[in-house]
């Protein structure tokens, strides 16, 4: 089996390494709680594109954008071949957001009565309390 890099062109490999270095440098500048949610996604036309998964963190990055650009230009200016002069911030949701939102279900009056009747017949105290709690989820309650 061949390495993945054998399938990628050298330009893509170089750009990937550069983006990884920029991400590392960016994260070193930011506080830990912010750094773990930021990635450098692209560099094109002297513009650095940063992706984050949280809108409030995007705002914090915007407030620091001049300092970020200054530090990255100092640190990586020679490898970039031109200085960065603009920062773009994009927000991308992580895969956790694909989970469906849970909504509280309600029972019909008939269903609630039957669950309550079952609860009255159960000896296990914890199960009995859970069934009683569930029976209170009837419509209009």
N, C-alpha and C positions, 0 to 999 in steps of 0.2 A: 504494500500500500504506500502510495506517495504522500508526501507532506502537502498540506493545503497550499503552502506558498509556491509550490511548483506549478499550480494552476493559475496563479495570479501574476499579472504583469509587474515589472519592476516599478513602474510609476505608481501603481496602486499600493504596492508594498511600502514605498517611500512615504506616500501621503498618509497611510495608516499609521506608520511609525511616528510621523510628525504630529498627527492628531492625538496619538497616545501621549507623546511628550508634552503637548500643550495642555491636555487634560490633567496630567500629573502636576504641571507647573501651576495651573489654575487652582487646583485643589490645595496646593501648598499655601496659597495666598489667602484662601477663605477659611472662616471658622469651620470646625469639624462638622457641626450640624448642617451647615450649608454645603460644604464640599462634597459630601457623599451623595448629593442629589444633582450634581452638575457634570456635564460631559461636553467636550468640544466636539461639535458635529461636522464643522466644515471651516475651511479658510479659503476665501476667494475674493479677488479684487480688493485686497487690503482690509477685508471684513472678516471678523471672527464670529462664527455662529456657535452659540452655547445653547444646549438643551437642558431643561430642568423639568422635573415632574410636579412642580408645585408653583402656583401663581404668586404666592406671597414670597417665595424664594426668588422668583424672577424679579420682583420689585427690589429686593435687597441687592441683587446683582446689578441692577440698573443704577442704583445709588453709588456703586463702587466701580462703575465701568471705566472711568478715566484712570483710576489707580491700577486697575487690572491691565488695561492696555499698556500703560507706562511700564509696569513690571515685566510683562511678557515681552515687550519690545527690548528692554534691557537684557533680559535673560536669553532670549532666543533670536535676537535681531539678525545675527549672521546666518543662522540656519533658515530663516524665513526669506531672506534675500530682499525683502522690502518690509517697511514698517507697517504695522497694523494701525488703522486710524478710526475704525468703527467696530462696534459690537452689536450683534443681533442676538436677541434672546427669544427662544421658542419654548413653548410649554407642550410637553407630550405626556399624556397620562401613562402610568405604568400598567402592567397587565392586571393588577388588582382591581382596577376600575371596571373590568369587564364582568365582574361578578354582578348578578342581578340584585337589585335592592330588595330587601325583605319588607313586605308590608304586613301589618297585623291583620290576620284573618278573623272574621267574625262568624259565629254559628247561628243557625236558625234557632228559633224558640224550641222546636222539636228536638234538635240535636243537643242543645244545652240541657234540656230536661232529662234526656237519656244518659248523658254523661254524668249528671248529678246523681241519677238513680244508681249508676254503676259505682260511683264514689261511696254511696251509702252502704254498699255491700262489701267494700274492700276493707281488709283488716290491716294492711300495711299503712302506717300513718303517713309516711312521705308520699306514697302513691295516692292516697286518699286526698291529701292537700293539693297535689298537682292536678288531679281530676276536678276538684272543686274550683280551683283557679281557672282551669280551662273552661269549665261550664259557665263561668262568668263572662265569657267573650261573646255573648249573644248579641245579635243586632239590636241597636238602640240602647244598649247598656252603657 
